[in-house]
Amino acid sequence: MSKARLEAFSDGIFAIAITLLVLTIAQPVRSDFGHLGSYLSRQWPSFAAYVVSFAVIGIMWLNHHSVFTHFSHSDRGLVLFNLILLLTIAFLPYPTGLFGQALSHHSGTKVAAVFYSATMAVNAYAWTALWLYASGRRRLLVPHFPEEQRRAATVLFTVGTVPYTLAVGLAFLSPIASLALQGGFAVYYALDPVSRRAARGSVSTGAMSTTD
C-alpha cells in the first residue's frame, strides 16, 4: 500500500470520528422544550466534552500528517500500527458521549471519567508504538531525518504516555479536573513539539547539504 493511500484512508477516519462527536450531545425530548434554556444549561458538560474531544482529534489529525511527512514509504507493519491508532480515534466519540452525559446527570461520573481517560491513554500508547516501529533502526524515516531528532522524538513519544497514564488516576479523584487536564494536553500537543523539532532539524540538514 502506498503511503498516500494510507494517509487518505486515515484522513477519512479522522473526518468521520470528528463528525460523529456532535451526536454525543443528547437531543431534548418533547417535555424539555417547555424549559429549553434550563435544559441546554444543564448540558454544558456534554458541550465541554465535545469541545475537548474535537480539539484532541483535530490536533491528532494535524500531528498525524506532520509525523507521516517524515516517513519515506509504508509497509505492512506501519499499516497495522496505523490501524490500531485509528481504532482508538474512531472509538473516541463513545466515551466522550458517556462522559458528557454522566456529568450532566451527576451519576457514574468517576467511572465515565476513568473510561474516557483510559481511552486517551491507550491512544497515547498507540502513537508511541507507531513511532517506535517506524523510526526504529530508521526503518521508514526519510534519509535526511536527523538522528539526534529521531532520538529526541522517541524520548518525547515514550515519556508522553506517562501523563496520560497518571490522568487515569486523577479521574478517580475529580472527573472535571480530568477533563480539564485532557484539554490541557490538547493545547500542549497543538504546539507539536516533536514535529517542530524534527522540522527544524530537517531544514538545517537540508541547508547544510545545499551549501555543501
MIDOSE-1310 file (N, C-alpha, C; in nm, 2 decimals, decimal comma, always signed):
residues 212
mska	+0,08/-0,12/+0,00/+0,00/+0,00/+0,00/+0,09/+0,12/+0,00; +0,06/+0,22/-0,09/+0,14/+0,34/-0,09/+0,11/+0,43/+0,03; +0,20/+0,51/+0,07/+0,19/+0,60/+0,18/+0,07/+0,69/+0,16; +0,05/+0,74/+0,03/-0,05/+0,83/+0,00/-0,19/+0,77/+0,03
rlea	-0,20/+0,64/-0,01/-0,33/+0,58/+0,01/-0,36/+0,56/+0,16; -0,25/+0,53/+0,23/-0,27/+0,51/+0,38/-0,31/+0,64/+0,45; -0,25/+0,75/+0,40/-0,29/+0,88/+0,46/-0,43/+0,92/+0,42; -0,47/+0,89/+0,30/-0,60/+0,92/+0,26/-0,71/+0,84/+0,34
fsdg	-0,68/+0,72/+0,36/-0,77/+0,64/+0,45/-0,78/+0,69/+0,59; -0,66/+0,73/+0,64/-0,65/+0,78/+0,78/-0,73/+0,91/+0,78; -0,72/+1,00/+0,68/-0,79/+1,13/+0,68/-0,94/+1,10/+0,69; -0,99/+0,99/+0,62/-1,13/+0,96/+0,62/-1,18/+0,92/+0,76
ifai	-1,10/+0,84/+0,83/-1,13/+0,80/+0,97/-1,14/+0,92/+1,06; -1,04/+1,01/+1,05/-1,04/+1,13/+1,13/-1,16/+1,21/+1,11; -1,20/+1,23/+0,98/-1,31/+1,31/+0,94/-1,44/+1,25/+1,00; -1,46/+1,12/+0,99/-1,58/+1,05/+1,04/-1,59/+1,07/+1,19
aitl	-1,47/+1,04/+1,26/-1,47/+1,04/+1,41/-1,50/+1,18/+1,46; -1,45/+1,29/+1,40/-1,47/+1,42/+1,45/-1,61/+1,47/+1,42; -1,67/+1,41/+1,31/-1,81/+1,45/+1,28/-1,91/+1,38/+1,37; -1,88/+1,25/+1,41/-1,97/+1,18/+1,50/-1,97/+1,24/+1,64
lvlt	-1,87/+1,32/+1,67/-1,87/+1,38/+1,81/-2,00/+1,45/+1,84; -2,05/+1,52/+1,74/-2,17/+1,61/+1,76/-2,29/+1,52/+1,81; -2,29/+1,39/+1,76/-2,40/+1,30/+1,80/-2,39/+1,26/+1,95; -2,28/+1,29/+2,01/-2,27/+1,26/+2,16/-2,35/+1,35/+2,25
iaqp	-2,39/+1,46/+2,19/-2,48/+1,56/+2,26/-2,62/+1,52/+2,25; -2,68/+1,49/+2,36/-2,82/+1,43/+2,36/-2,92/+1,54/+2,31; -3,01/+1,50/+2,23/-3,12/+1,59/+2,18/-3,23/+1,60/+2,29; -3,29/+1,71/+2,31/-3,40/+1,72/+2,41/-3,52/+1,64/+2,36
vrsd	-3,59/+1,59/+2,46/-3,72/+1,52/+2,43/-3,83/+1,63/+2,43; -3,95/+1,59/+2,40/-4,06/+1,68/+2,38/-4,09/+1,76/+2,51; -4,08/+1,69/+2,62/-4,11/+1,76/+2,75/-4,00/+1,87/+2,79; -3,88/+1,86/+2,73/-3,78/+1,95/+2,76/-3,79/+2,09/+2,69
fghl	-3,87/+2,10/+2,59/-3,89/+2,22/+2,51/-3,96/+2,33/+2,59; -4,03/+2,29/+2,69/-4,10/+2,39/+2,77/-4,00/+2,47/+2,86; -3,89/+2,41/+2,88/-3,79/+2,48/+2,96/-3,65/+2,46/+2,89; -3,65/+2,49/+2,76/-3,53/+2,46/+2,68/-3,40/+2,53/+2,73
gsyl	-3,41/+2,65/+2,78/-3,29/+2,72/+2,82/-3,23/+2,65/+2,94; -3,31/+2,60/+3,03/-3,26/+2,53/+3,15/-3,20/+2,40/+3,11; -3,27/+2,33/+3,01/-3,22/+2,21/+2,96/-3,08/+2,22/+2,90; -3,07/+2,32/+2,82/-2,94/+2,35/+2,75/-2,83/+2,38/+2,85
srqw	-2,86/+2,46/+2,95/-2,76/+2,49/+3,05/-2,71/+2,37/+3,13; -2,80/+2,27/+3,15/-2,76/+2,15/+3,22/-2,68/+2,06/+3,13; -2,68/+2,09/+3,00/-2,60/+2,01/+2,91/-2,45/+2,06/+2,89; -2,41/+2,16/+2,97/-2,28/+2,21/+2,95/-2,17/+2,11/+2,96
psfa	-2,18/+2,00/+3,04/-2,07/+1,91/+3,04/-2,06/+1,83/+2,91; -2,17/+1,81/+2,84/-2,16/+1,74/+2,71/-2,10/+1,84/+2,61; -2,13/+1,96/+2,61/-2,07/+2,06/+2,52/-1,92/+2,07/+2,55; -1,88/+2,07/+2,68/-1,74/+2,07/+2,72/-1,66/+1,95/+2,67
ayvv	-1,72/+1,83/+2,69/-1,66/+1,71/+2,64/-1,64/+1,71/+2,49; -1,75/+1,76/+2,42/-1,74/+1,77/+2,28/-1,63/+1,86/+2,23; -1,61/+1,98/+2,29/-1,51/+2,07/+2,25/-1,37/+2,01/+2,28; -1,35/+1,95/+2,39/-1,22/+1,89/+2,42/-1,19/+1,78/+2,32
sfav	-1,28/+1,69/+2,30/-1,26/+1,58/+2,21/-1,24/+1,62/+2,06; -1,32/+1,73/+2,02/-1,30/+1,79/+1,89/-1,16/+1,84/+1,87; -1,11/+1,91/+1,98/-0,98/+1,97/+1,97/-0,87/+1,86/+1,97; -0,89/+1,75/+2,05/-0,80/+1,64/+2,05/-0,79/+1,57/+1,92
igim	-0,90/+1,54/+1,85/-0,90/+1,47/+1,73/-0,84/+1,56/+1,62; -0,88/+1,69/+1,62/-0,82/+1,78/+1,52/-0,67/+1,79/+1,53; -0,62/+1,80/+1,65/-0,48/+1,82/+1,67/-0,41/+1,68/+1,63; -0,47/+1,57/+1,67/-0,41/+1,44/+1,63/-0,40/+1,43/+1,47
wlnh	-0,51/+1,48/+1,41/-0,50/+1,48/+1,26/-0,39/+1,56/+1,21; -0,36/+1,68/+1,26/-0,25/+1,76/+1,22/-0,12/+1,69/+1,25; -0,11/+1,64/+1,37/+0,02/+1,57/+1,40/+0,04/+1,44/+1,32; -0,07/+1,37/+1,29/-0,06/+1,25/+1,20/+0,00/+1,29/+1,07
hsvf	-0,05/+1,40/+1,01/+0,01/+1,45/+0,88/+0,15/+1,49/+0,90; +0,18/+1,55/+1,01/+0,32/+1,60/+1,03/+0,42/+1,48/+1,05; +0,38/+1,38/+1,13/+0,47/+1,27/+1,15/+0,49/+1,19/+1,02; +0,38/+1,17/+0,94/+0,39/+1,09/+0,82/+0,48/+1,16/+0,71
thfs	+0,50/+1,29/+0,72/+0,59/+1,36/+0,63/+0,73/+1,31/+0,64; +0,76/+1,26/+0,76/+0,90/+1,21/+0,79/+0,92/+1,07/+0,75; +0,82/+1,00/+0,70/+0,83/+0,86/+0,65/+0,85/+0,86/+0,50; +0,94/+0,78/+0,46/+0,97/+0,78/+0,31/+0,87/+0,68/+0,24
hsdr	+0,82/+0,58/+0,31/+0,73/+0,49/+0,25/+0,65/+0,42/+0,36; +0,56/+0,33/+0,32/+0,49/+0,25/+0,42/+0,52/+0,10/+0,40; +0,49/+0,02/+0,50/+0,50/-0,12/+0,49/+0,38/-0,19/+0,57; +0,38/-0,32/+0,57/+0,27/-0,38/+0,63/+0,26/-0,35/+0,78
glvl	+0,38/-0,34/+0,85/+0,38/-0,31/+0,99/+0,32/-0,17/+1,02; +0,36/-0,07/+0,94/+0,31/+0,06/+0,96/+0,15/+0,06/+0,94; +0,11/-0,01/+0,84/-0,04/-0,02/+0,82/-0,11/-0,07/+0,94; -0,05/-0,18/+1,00/-0,11/-0,24/+1,12/-0,11/-0,14/+1,24
fnli	+0,01/-0,08/+1,27/+0,01/+0,01/+1,38/-0,08/+0,13/+1,35; -0,09/+0,18/+1,23/-0,18/+0,29/+1,20/-0,32/+0,25/+1,22; -0,36/+0,13/+1,19/-0,50/+0,08/+1,21/-0,53/+0,08/+1,36; -0,43/+0,04/+1,44/-0,46/+0,03/+1,58/-0,48/+0,18/+1,64
lllt	-0,40/+0,27/+1,58/-0,41/+0,41/+1,62/-0,55/+0,46/+1,58; -0,59/+0,43/+1,46/-0,72/+0,48/+1,41/-0,84/+0,41/+1,48; -0,82/+0,29/+1,53/-0,92/+0,22/+1,61/-0,95/+0,31/+1,74; -0,85/+0,36/+1,80/-0,87/+0,44/+1,92/-0,93/+0,57/+1,89
iafl	-0,90/+0,63/+1,78/-0,96/+0,76/+1,74/-1,11/+0,74/+1,70; -1,14/+0,64/+1,62/-1,28/+0,61/+1,58/-1,37/+0,58/+1,70; -1,30/+0,53/+1,81/-1,38/+0,49/+1,93/-1,41/+0,61/+2,02; -1,33/+0,71/+2,01/-1,34/+0,83/+2,10/-1,48/+0,89/+2,12
pypt	-1,56/+0,90/+2,01/-1,69/+0,96/+2,03/-1,78/+0,88/+2,14; -1,76/+0,75/+2,16/-1,84/+0,68/+2,26/-1,80/+0,72/+2,40; -1,68/+0,72/+2,44/-1,65/+0,76/+2,58/-1,68/+0,91/+2,60; -1,67/+0,99/+2,49/-1,70/+1,13/+2,50/-1,85/+1,15/+2,54
glfg	-1,93/+1,08/+2,47/-2,08/+1,09/+2,49/-2,11/+1,04/+2,63; -2,05/+0,93/+2,67/-2,07/+0,87/+2,80/-2,03/+0,97/+2,91; -1,91/+1,03/+2,90/-1,86/+1,12/+3,00/-1,95/+1,24/+3,01; -1,99/+1,30/+2,90/-2,07/+1,42/+2,90/-2,21/+1,39/+2,96
qals	-2,27/+1,28/+2,93/-2,40/+1,25/+2,99/-2,39/+1,22/+3,14; -2,28/+1,15/+3,18/-2,26/+1,12/+3,32/-2,25/+1,25/+3,40; -2,17/+1,35/+3,35/-2,16/+1,47/+3,42/-2,29/+1,55/+3,42; -2,36/+1,54/+3,31/-2,49/+1,61/+3,31/-2,59/+1,56/+3,41
hhsg	-2,59/+1,43/+3,43/-2,68/+1,36/+3,52/-2,63/+1,34/+3,66; -2,50/+1,38/+3,68/-2,44/+1,37/+3,81/-2,44/+1,22/+3,86; -2,42/+1,13/+3,77/-2,42/+0,99/+3,81/-2,32/+0,91/+3,73; -2,24/+0,83/+3,80/-2,14/+0,75/+3,73/-2,03/+0,83/+3,67
tkva	-2,01/+0,95/+3,73/-1,91/+1,04/+3,67/-1,77/+0,99/+3,68; -1,73/+0,92/+3,79/-1,60/+0,87/+3,81/-1,57/+0,76/+3,71; -1,66/+0,67/+3,70/-1,64/+0,56/+3,60/-1,63/+0,61/+3,46; -1,71/+0,71/+3,42/-1,71/+0,76/+3,29/-1,58/+0,84/+3,27
avfy	-1,53/+0,91/+3,37/-1,41/+0,99/+3,36/-1,29/+0,89/+3,34; -1,29/+0,78/+3,42/-1,18/+0,68/+3,41/-1,18/+0,62/+3,27; -1,30/+0,59/+3,22/-1,31/+0,52/+3,09/-1,26/+0,62/+2,98; -1,30/+0,75/+2,99/-1,25/+0,85/+2,89/-1,10/+0,86/+2,90
satm	-1,05/+0,88/+3,02/-0,90/+0,90/+3,04/-0,83/+0,77/+2,99; -0,88/+0,65/+3,02/-0,81/+0,53/+2,98/-0,81/+0,52/+2,82; -0,92/+0,56/+2,76/-0,92/+0,57/+2,61/-0,81/+0,66/+2,56; -0,79/+0,77/+2,62/-0,69/+0,87/+2,58/-0,55/+0,81/+2,60
avna	-0,53/+0,73/+2,71/-0,41/+0,67/+2,74/-0,37/+0,57/+2,64; -0,47/+0,48/+2,60/-0,45/+0,38/+2,50/-0,41/+0,45/+2,37; -0,47/+0,56/+2,34/-0,44/+0,63/+2,22/-0,29/+0,68/+2,22; -0,25/+0,73/+2,34/-0,11/+0,77/+2,35/-0,01/+0,65/+2,33
yawt	-0,05/+0,54/+2,38/+0,04/+0,42/+2,36/+0,04/+0,38/+2,22; -0,07/+0,40/+2,15/-0,08/+0,36/+2,01/+0,01/+0,46/+1,92; +0,01/+0,59/+1,96/+0,10/+0,68/+1,89/+0,25/+0,64/+1,91; +0,28/+0,61/+2,04/+0,42/+0,57/+2,07/+0,46/+0,45/+1,99
alwl	+0,37/+0,35/+1,99/+0,40/+0,22/+1,92/+0,43/+0,25/+1,77; +0,34/+0,33/+1,71/+0,36/+0,36/+1,57/+0,50/+0,43/+1,54; +0,53/+0,53/+1,63/+0,66/+0,60/+1,61/+0,78/+0,50/+1,63; +0,77/+0,42/+1,74/+0,88/+0,33/+1,76/+0,90/+0,23/+1,65
yasg	+0,79/+0,18/+1,59/+0,81/+0,09/+1,48/+0,87/+0,16/+1,36; +0,81/+0,27/+1,32/+0,86/+0,34/+1,20/+1,00/+0,40/+1,21; +1,04/+0,45/+1,33/+1,17/+0,51/+1,35/+1,28/+0,42/+1,39; +1,24/+0,30/+1,45/+1,34/+0,21/+1,50/+1,43/+0,16/+1,39
rrrl	+1,56/+0,17/+1,41/+1,66/+0,14/+1,31/+1,64/+0,22/+1,18; +1,57/+0,34/+1,20/+1,54/+0,43/+1,09/+1,46/+0,35/+0,98; +1,38/+0,26/+1,02/+1,31/+0,17/+0,93/+1,24/+0,24/+0,81; +1,16/+0,34/+0,85/+1,08/+0,41/+0,74/+1,11/+0,56/+0,73
lvph	+1,20/+0,61/+0,81/+1,23/+0,75/+0,80/+1,30/+0,79/+0,67; +1,27/+0,92/+0,63/+1,34/+0,97/+0,51/+1,49/+0,98/+0,54; +1,58/+0,97/+0,45/+1,72/+0,96/+0,47/+1,78/+1,09/+0,54; +1,72/+1,20/+0,51/+1,78/+1,33/+0,57/+1,73/+1,36/+0,71
fpee	+1,64/+1,27/+0,77/+1,59/+1,30/+0,90/+1,71/+1,29/+1,00; +1,73/+1,40/+1,08/+1,85/+1,40/+1,17/+1,84/+1,29/+1,28; +1,95/+1,22/+1,30/+1,95/+1,12/+1,40/+1,92/+1,17/+1,54; +1,98/+1,29/+1,57/+1,95/+1,34/+1,70/+1,81/+1,38/+1,72
qrra	+1,74/+1,42/+1,62/+1,60/+1,45/+1,63/+1,52/+1,32/+1,64; +1,56/+1,21/+1,58/+1,49/+1,08/+1,59/+1,50/+1,04/+1,74; +1,61/+1,05/+1,80/+1,63/+1,01/+1,94/+1,54/+1,10/+2,03; +1,54/+1,23/+2,01/+1,46/+1,33/+2,09/+1,31/+1,30/+2,07
atvl	+1,27/+1,27/+1,95/+1,13/+1,24/+1,93/+1,09/+1,11/+2,00; +1,18/+1,01/+1,99/+1,15/+0,88/+2,06/+1,13/+0,90/+2,21; +1,21/+0,98/+2,27/+1,20/+1,01/+2,41/+1,07/+1,08/+2,44; +1,03/+1,18/+2,36/+0,91/+1,26/+2,38/+0,79/+1,17/+2,37
ftvg	+0,79/+1,09/+2,26/+0,67/+1,00/+2,25/+0,66/+0,90/+2,36; +0,77/+0,85/+2,41/+0,77/+0,75/+2,52/+0,73/+0,81/+2,65; +0,79/+0,93/+2,68/+0,76/+1,00/+2,81/+0,62/+1,05/+2,80; +0,57/+1,08/+2,69/+0,43/+1,14/+2,67/+0,32/+1,05/+2,72
tvpy	+0,35/+0,91/+2,73/+0,25/+0,82/+2,78/+0,23/+0,83/+2,93; +0,33/+0,89/+3,00/+0,33/+0,89/+3,15/+0,21/+0,98/+3,19; +0,21/+1,11/+3,15/+0,10/+1,19/+3,20/-0,04/+1,14/+3,16; -0,06/+1,07/+3,05/-0,19/+1,02/+3,01/-0,22/+0,90/+3,11
tlav	-0,12/+0,83/+3,15/-0,15/+0,72/+3,25/-0,19/+0,78/+3,38; -0,11/+0,88/+3,42/-0,14/+0,95/+3,55/-0,28/+1,01/+3,55; -0,33/+1,06/+3,43/-0,46/+1,12/+3,42/-0,57/+1,03/+3,45; -0,55/+0,90/+3,43/-0,65/+0,80/+3,47/-0,67/+0,80/+3,62
glaf	-0,56/+0,81/+3,69/-0,57/+0,82/+3,84/-0,64/+0,95/+3,88; -0,61/+1,06/+3,82/-0,68/+1,18/+3,85/-0,83/+1,17/+3,83; -0,87/+1,09/+3,73/-1,01/+1,08/+3,70/-1,09/+1,02/+3,82; -1,02/+0,94/+3,90/-1,08/+0,88/+4,02/-1,11/+0,99/+4,12
lspi	-1,03/+1,09/+4,12/-1,04/+1,20/+4,23/-1,13/+1,31/+4,19; -1,12/+1,35/+4,06/-1,20/+1,46/+4,01/-1,23/+1,45/+3,86; -1,35/+1,41/+3,83/-1,38/+1,40/+3,68/-1,37/+1,53/+3,61; -1,41/+1,64/+3,67/-1,40/+1,77/+3,60/-1,25/+1,81/+3,58
asla	-1,17/+1,78/+3,68/-1,03/+1,81/+3,66/-0,96/+1,73/+3,56; -1,01/+1,60/+3,55/-0,95/+1,51/+3,44/-0,99/+1,56/+3,30; -1,11/+1,61/+3,29/-1,15/+1,66/+3,16/-1,07/+1,79/+3,12; -1,05/+1,87/+3,22/-0,97/+1,99/+3,20/-0,82/+1,96/+3,17
lqgg	-0,77/+1,85/+3,23/-0,63/+1,81/+3,20/-0,62/+1,76/+3,06; -0,72/+1,69/+3,01/-0,72/+1,64/+2,87/-0,72/+1,76/+2,78; -0,79/+1,86/+2,82/-0,79/+1,99/+2,73/-0,65/+2,05/+2,74; -0,59/+2,04/+2,85/-0,45/+2,10/+2,86/-0,35/+2,02/+2,77
favy	-0,37/+1,89/+2,77/-0,29/+1,80/+2,68/-0,31/+1,84/+2,54; -0,43/+1,87/+2,50/-0,46/+1,91/+2,36/-0,39/+2,04/+2,33; -0,39/+2,14/+2,42/-0,32/+2,26/+2,40/-0,17/+2,24/+2,38; -0,12/+2,15/+2,47/+0,03/+2,12/+2,46/+0,07/+2,06/+2,32
yald	-0,01/+1,96/+2,28/+0,02/+1,90/+2,15/-0,01/+1,98/+2,03; -0,09/+2,09/+2,06/-0,12/+2,18/+1,95/+0,01/+2,25/+1,91; +0,10/+2,26/+2,01/+0,23/+2,32/+1,98/+0,32/+2,23/+1,90; +0,29/+2,10/+1,91/+0,35/+2,00/+1,83/+0,51/+2,00/+1,85
pvsr	+0,55/+1,98/+1,97/+0,70/+1,99/+1,99/+0,78/+1,88/+1,91; +0,73/+1,76/+1,89/+0,80/+1,66/+1,82/+0,83/+1,70/+1,68; +0,72/+1,73/+1,60/+0,74/+1,76/+1,46/+0,81/+1,89/+1,44; +0,79/+1,99/+1,53/+0,86/+2,12/+1,52/+1,01/+2,10/+1,53
raar	+1,05/+2,02/+1,63/+1,20/+1,99/+1,64/+1,25/+1,92/+1,52; +1,17/+1,82/+1,48/+1,22/+1,74/+1,36/+1,23/+1,83/+1,24; +1,13/+1,91/+1,22/+1,13/+2,00/+1,10/+1,25/+2,09/+1,10; +1,28/+2,15/+1,22/+1,39/+2,24/+1,23/+1,52/+2,17/+1,20
gsvs	+1,53/+2,04/+1,25/+1,65/+1,96/+1,22/+1,66/+1,93/+1,08; +1,54/+1,89/+1,01/+1,55/+1,86/+0,87/+1,59/+1,98/+0,79; +1,53/+2,10/+0,82/+1,56/+2,22/+0,74/+1,71/+2,25/+0,76; +1,77/+2,24/+0,88/+1,91/+2,26/+0,90/+2,00/+2,17/+0,82
tgam	+1,96/+2,04/+0,82/+2,03/+1,94/+0,75/+2,03/+1,97/+0,60; +1,91/+2,00/+0,55/+1,89/+2,03/+0,41/+1,97/+2,15/+0,37; +1,98/+2,25/+0,45/+2,05/+2,37/+0,42/+2,20/+2,34/+0,41; +2,25/+2,26/+0,51/+2,39/+2,22/+0,50/+2,42/+2,14/+0,38
sttd	+2,33/+2,05/+0,34/+2,36/+1,97/+0,22/+2,36/+2,06/+0,10; +2,28/+2,17/+0,10/+2,27/+2,26/-0,02/+2,40/+2,34/-0,03; +2,45/+2,39/+0,09/+2,57/+2,47/+0,09/+2,69/+2,38/+0,05; +2,69/+2,25/+0,09/+2,80/+2,16/+0,05/+2,80/+2,14/-0,10
